[in-house]
Amino acid sequence: MPIAPEYLHHVYEGPFPTLLYARNSVDPKKKGRSVGDQLSEGRTLCASYGWPIVEEFKDTGISASRHARRKRDEFEELIEAIESGVARIVVAFEASRYYRDLEVYVRLRNACYAAGVLLCYNNTVYDLSKSADRKATAMDAIQAESESDLIRDRNLRTVRLNAEAGAPHGKIQFGYVRRYDPDTGDLIGQYAHPTHEAFAAEAFDKADTGVSTYMIAKWLRGDRKAARPDGAEWSEKLVKRMLLNPAYIGKRVFRGKIIRDATWPAIVKGPDGTPDVAKFNRVKARLTDPARRTQRDSVVAHLLSRIALCGECGDHALLTAGKRNKGRQYYNCKTAYDTALAEDRLDAYVEEALMRWLSSPEARAALLPDEGANEAKAAEVQQRLTSLNEQLDEARALATQFNEQGRPRLSVASLSALEASLEPDIKEAEAALEGMTGVSPVLQQLLTAKDPEDVWYGVKPEEATPERPARPALSLEQQRSVIRQCVTVRLFKASKKGVQKIEPGRIKLSYFGQPGYRARPITAREFAQQRAAETSQGSSAPPPRDAAARPSVRP
């Protein structure tokens, strides 16, 4: 039979070296017993009965249920300590501190049984070599597991209801702060952080102008005011996670999908205060571009490296920068090393041609067909989406209200029919809005400037005039971003080996909206599939390699 600690020395011969264990899981409302409180109470118990503590073990913020995602490292160490025979008794606050899973209970029971170690919790000592004590502790284990499952079911229901209401749940995003009721601990709401909001908004602005996640993380790390509340140091991964989170445009995500407008304000917003969905979509499109799967562009040093393509090998073959001929920088074909040109020559050629194209009506017609109409369309779609969501929210609210006769103001059948009618329209509007990315601010400046070179290269203060105010040059990251959006560069072989000059047709430029333009290079797998399809159709002959057969595209 279980016995009270004060009678232990009457039944068993001492001493009783003790292992002390404490555990808690995430407790945002601070209603549970902390690890410190559990250990303090355990130490008091041991001191009262003269049990020397051999070692203490604690797992903080970790669940003990079978649904736990993290391993309890110190619990594993506790098992090892029990098996080593260094103690006579194990003490914890209550059974649920040890386990909320029957399999874990069996492991602990077997370890204590084999080592002759007593188990103590709830101020009761159990001898697991006795059948009655094993039965009693097993019942407690079953109760603890049942409570765990009930807690999980309640939590899942709370998560679902919060999502349906657009309320926050889980880890708070950088840039926001939450307020809780001081008495009940219940969440009042989520609001923009007075300091961090500006940093989050500027991070999106930087990403929208072509700044890499590496440079954004470096910028955030360099300012103490931008320190993360969780203490983690800003990294490229954390920056990217932030920039891809729809929460910053005031959208509630549930199970990986946007389900409705959130109850908190958007941080990424336009001058009128409404969520800037187009900016978010531009940033998302840039960060999820398959051509940017690696981190090679984190610290860029070359204008066209891994952007320009080898015209000889195909659109999967990238040019990379390397040194040849007495240290001079060259762009080389990464796939077959069969094409090369001096870096400064190719850069100058592409920049000159791009500036000329950006000044042309063709560029504005291709990239800005009707920007005003596009913005108006986006505003129209956003207004329709807001109206549909408001109508659905109003109907759901009516379904929870009752008239004087005790009947709901809107029946469940009517609500279901309305939901079935409105949800397809809501999804259609959301899809249309998500597809509206618009043109990046940097590209807009280049297209609308009197001279794009002033934006590209900047204007020094000593060269500034009232008509040409001083301005910094675009960063290399921003220039590379513009090139990706505007032109596909292909480099072919010279007519003879050793020829360094740029012969007609050696560089082919395909601008946005023209045949041959690619938003990204194709992958090696896509290239192989393309060649296989050509072979099956009887067109296995390689493209012409004669420079004279290629059209000249010199600007």
Stockholm file with secondary structure:
# STOCKHOLM 1.0

chainA/1-555         MPIAPEYLHHVYEGPFPTLLYARNSVDPKKKGRSVGDQLSEGRTLCASYGWPIVEEFKDTGISASRHARRKRDEFEELIEAIESGVARIVVAFEASRYYRDLEVYVRLRNACYAAGVLLCYNNTVYDLSKSADRKATAMDAIQAESESDLIRDRNLRTVRLNAEAGAPHGKIQFGYVRRYDPDTGDLIGQYAHPTHEAFAAEAFDKADTGVSTYMIAKWLRGDRKAARPDGAEWSEKLVKRMLLNPAYIGKRVFRGKIIRDATWPAIVKGPDGTPDVAKFNRVKARLTDPARRTQRDSVVAHLLSRIALCGECGDHALLTAGKRNKGRQYYNCKTAYDTALAEDRLDAYVEEALMRWLSSPEARAALLPDEGANEAKAAEVQQRLTSLNEQLDEARALATQFNEQGRPRLSVASLSALEASLEPDIKEAEAALEGMTGVSPVLQQLLTAKDPEDVWYGVKPEEATPERPARPALSLEQQRSVIRQCVTVRLFKASKKGVQKIEPGRIKLSYFGQPGYRARPITAREFAQQRAAETSQGSSAPPPRDAAARPSVRP
#=GR chainA/1-555 SS CCBCGGGHHHHSCSCCCEEEEEEECCCTTCCSCCHHHHHHHHHHHHHHHTCCEEEEEEEESCCCBTTCCSCCHHHHHHHHHHHHTCCSEEECSSHHHHCBSHHHHHHHHHHHHHHTCEEEETTEEECTTSHHHHHHHHHHHHHHHHHHHHHHHHHHHHHHHHHHHTCCCSSCCTTEEEEECTTTCCEEEEEECTTHHHHHHHHHHHHHTTCCHHHHHHHHHTCGGGCCTTCCCCCHHHHHHHHTCGGGGTEEEETTEEEEECSSCCSSBCTTSSBCHHHHHHHHHHHTCGGGCSSTTTTCCCSSTTTSEETTTEEEEEEEEEEETTTEEEEEETTTCCCEEEHHHHHHHHHHHHHHHHTSHHHHHHHCSCHHHHHHHHHHHHHHHHHHHHHHHHHHHHHTCBCTTSCBSSCHHHHHHHHHHHHHHHHHHHHHHHTCCCCCHHHHHHHHSSSHHHHHHCBCGGGCCSSSCCBCCCCHHHHHHHHHHHEEEEECCCSSTTCCSCCTTSEEEEETTSTTCCSSCCCHHHHHHHHHHHHHTTCCSCCCCCGGGSCCCCC
#=GC SS_cons         CCBCGGGHHHHSCSCCCEEEEEEECCCTTCCSCCHHHHHHHHHHHHHHHTCCEEEEEEEESCCCBTTCCSCCHHHHHHHHHHHHTCCSEEECSSHHHHCBSHHHHHHHHHHHHHHTCEEEETTEEECTTSHHHHHHHHHHHHHHHHHHHHHHHHHHHHHHHHHHHTCCCSSCCTTEEEEECTTTCCEEEEEECTTHHHHHHHHHHHHHTTCCHHHHHHHHHTCGGGCCTTCCCCCHHHHHHHHTCGGGGTEEEETTEEEEECSSCCSSBCTTSSBCHHHHHHHHHHHTCGGGCSSTTTTCCCSSTTTSEETTTEEEEEEEEEEETTTEEEEEETTTCCCEEEHHHHHHHHHHHHHHHHTSHHHHHHHCSCHHHHHHHHHHHHHHHHHHHHHHHHHHHHHTCBCTTSCBSSCHHHHHHHHHHHHHHHHHHHHHHHTCCCCCHHHHHHHHSSSHHHHHHCBCGGGCCSSSCCBCCCCHHHHHHHHHHHEEEEECCCSSTTCCSCCTTSEEEEETTSTTCCSSCCCHHHHHHHHHHHHHTTCCSCCCCCGGGSCCCCC
//
